[in-house]
Amino acid sequence: MSWLSRLMIAIALTAGIAHMPSYAQAQTLTVADRGSSRTYSVRELLANAATRDIAVANDVAYRRPMNYRAGAVADLLKTLQVGADDYVQARAIDGFSVSIPAALLTASGPPASGPTAAAEAFVAIDDPAAPWPTMPGKDESAGPLYIVWRLAGGATVSSEYWAYQLAALTVGDSPFKRWPELGVASDVATGDPVRRGLDRFAALCMACHRFNGAGEGTQGPDLGRPMNPVDYFQPAALKKYIRDPASVRAWPSQKMPGLDAAVLPDSDIDAIVAWLAYKSAQKSR
């Protein structure tokens, strides 16, 4: 075989590897707290006696009912030190990162909503013997690991808490403790929409966006630097943009999806805008 033939084969192999789905290059899950960590392989998770078949009625990534082999997140966190007010940072292979209340993941806290509501978190495991399909509108699956939720009694959780292509779960402080600059002053009333807006921003927006550098999100722009969205969007346009970005501005690489009212009610959008306006006013003082 000539040197040119060898070179062409090497280039083809390299190109093939470069275009492999990123999750195929990461087949482990690292679970950690402030002082310890453990890494599980997909094979170990599938073989675990606690792994079982579950049905998910309204899967966020696949937009339809799905069946999975999965293990409860609470079981994965049992050996870790988890405080009542702690959060768990779920990190994906592509850099997506979202903070989830640990009490919600361990089902030890209040229900997601209503007296009969229940939210159970699982890590679904893509079995190589029966691989998952690609996600709608994408060229990759949600695997090999994916946080899914069984919701009952009208329970709801943030759509961002369905973290696919999961790589790590890390116990730590809440976003509000890690980045106190996100907070609001003590004289803001408990029921003020600004406080609700901060809560909704942390649950829905911080997975992709930072604010004045606070946060881990890298999928979207910083919403505090160099300008706050309330400083260049008319209020009605900003609310429409949060609801459905493509209805206001669209470009080929756009990642932010539209959010229907079941995920983000109009009152929550109003609250997020109120919090952004509050932070803008703070900055101008």
N, C-alpha and C positions, 0 to 999 in steps of 0.2 A: 504493500500500500504506500502511495506517495505521501510526501510531507503535506501536500496541498489537501489530499483526501482526509488525512488525519486532522488537519486544521479545521476543515469544514465540519467534520463530525464533532470536534470539541466545541465549536461555535453553536452547533445545533443542540448539543446536550446542555450547554450553559444557558441558552435561550429557553429551553424546556424547563429547566430548574427555576429560572427567573419568573416564568409565567405560571408556576404551580401555585394553587391557592395557598395563602400564607398560613392557614391553619394546619396544612399538611406538614409544616415544618415545626410545629409545636404540639406535642402530644402529651403534655403534662399540665397539672394544676398545682400551683404552690399555695398553701394555706398557712397564714402566719399571724402571730400577735406581736406584742411589743418586745417579746424576749425569745421567741422560738418560731420555727417554721418547719413545714414538712411538704415534700413534693410527691404527688401521686401520678402514676402513669395512667393513661386511658385503660390499659389492660387491667391494672389493679382495681380501678373504679368499677369496671364491668364485672370483675370477679368477686367484688365485695358482697358478702351475704346480705347486706342491707339494701343492695340495689334491686329495684323492682320495676314492674311495668306500671306506668301511670298514663292517664288520659288527660289532655289539656283541651278545654272546650274552645277557647278563643286565643290561639297562639298569636303573639304580636309579630314575630318574624315571618311566619308563614301565612298569617291572615286566614287561618282555617283551623278546625280541630286537628290535633296531632296526638300520636301515641309515642311514648318514649320509654327507654330503659333509663332509670334515674335513681339518684340517691338524695335523701333529704339534706339540705344545707345545714340544718341543725345538727345532724350527726357529724358532719365535717368539722363543725365548730366546737364540739363537745370537749375536745382535749385542749382547747385554747383558753386563755384568760380573757373573758369578755365581760366588761362592765355594763351596768344597766343603761348608761347613757352613751355607750360606744356606738360607733358606726363601722360598717365593713366596706372597704374600698374594693370594688370589683373592677379589675383591669382586664381589658381585652388585648388580643394580639396586635391589633392595629393602633393601639394607643388610647382607645375609648376608655374612660374611667368615670365611675359613678359611685357616690357614697350612699349606702343603704343602711337604714337604722338596724342595728344588730337585733333589737327586740323583735322587729318584724321578721327577720330571717330565722330567728329561733322560735318564733311563735310564742314568746314569753311575755310579749307586751299586749296592749289593747288591740282589739280587732281593727281591721282596716277601715271599717265603717259599719255602724249599726250594731245592735245587740247580738244578732245571729251571724254576723259576717265572720269569715275565716279565710286567711291567706296562708298557703303553705308554699314554701320555696324549695325547689329541687335543682340539682345540677343534672341536666339531661346529658347522656353520653352517647355519642355517635358510634354505633357498632360497625367496624369495618366490614363485617359479614353482611350487613344490611344498611348501607350508607343512606343518610338523609338526602332528600332532593335539594336542588339549589333554591334559594329564597326568591320570591317574586321580584322581578326587576333587577336581579343580581346574577353574577356568574359563579357564585359560591354558596355553600351551605352554611348553616348556623354552627356547624361543628368545628372541632370535635366535642366541645363542651359548651353548655348553654344554660343560663339560669332561666327556669320556667316556673310558672306559678299556677297552682290549683286554687281557684277562687270560688267561694261559696257564700250564699246569703247576701249577695249584692256587694261583696268586698271588692275593693279596687286598689291597685298599686300603680305607681308611675310607670309609664311605658318604658322609661329609661332603665328600670330595674330588671328588664328582660335583656340581660347582657349576653350577647352571643359571641362565639369564638373566645370564650373565657380563658384567661391565662393564670389569674391569681385572685385570691381573696385575702385581704389584709385588715385585721382588726386595729382600730385606732380611734382618735378623737373625732367628734362631729365636725362637719365643715365650719360650723359657727365658732367652734373653739380653735380649730386650726387656722382660720382666717378671720380674726375678730373684726377686721376692717369691713367685712360684709354686713355687720350688724347695724342695728338701729339704736338710737338713744333711749335711755330708760324712761324718758318722759313721753314716749310714743305709747299710746294706750294699747292694752292687750288685744282688743278687738279691732284695732286699726288695720285697714287693708294693706298697709305697708308691711306689717309683720307677716301677713299671709303671703304677700308677694315675695318676701325673702325665702319663706319656706318653699314656695312653688319654684322659685329660681334654683334653689339647691337641689330639689328633686327632679326637675325637668331640664334645666338649662346647663347646669355645671358639668354635666357629662361631656359636653362639647365646648363650652365657652368658659373662659376665665373672666374675672371682673377686676380691673386695675391690677392684674397679675395674680390675683387670688384664685386658686383652684388648680386642677390638673388637666383640664380639657384642652385638647389641641385640634379637634376636628373643625372648629369654627373660630371666628375672630374674638378677640378680647372685647367685651361689651362696655368697658370703661375707658379704654385707651385706643386711639387718642381722643375719641369723643364718645359720649353716651348716646345711644340711639334716640333718646327723647330730645336731643339737641339738634337732630337733623331730620327726623321723621315727624310729620303731622300726627297727632294722636290717633286719628282714625286709620291712617295708613300703617302705623306701627302695629296696631292691634290686628289689622288684616294680615300684615306680614307674619306675625307670630302664629296666627291661625293657619295660613297657607302661603308660605314664602313665594312660591311660583306664581301666585296670583298678582304679586306686586313687582317682582323682579326674578328673572330666571337666567341661568347660564349653564353650560354643559356639565361643569364639575360640581354643581350644587348638591349638597348632601342633606340639608335640613328638610325633613318631611313635613307635610301638613299634619295638623293635630285636630282631630274632630272633637266635638263638644263632650263626648263621653270620656275622653282622656283629659281634656283641658276646657272646662266650662268658661263661658264669657267672664264670669266673676273672677276666675283665676287669672285670666289675661289682664283684666282691669287691675288686679292686685299686683301683678308683675310690673306693669307700666307704672303704677303708683310707687313701687319700690325703686325703680329706675329713676323716676323723677325726684324722689327723695334723695337718692345718692347724688344726682346731678346738682341739686340745690346745696347739698353739703359741700361739694367740690368748689362751688362758686363763692362760698363764704370766705 
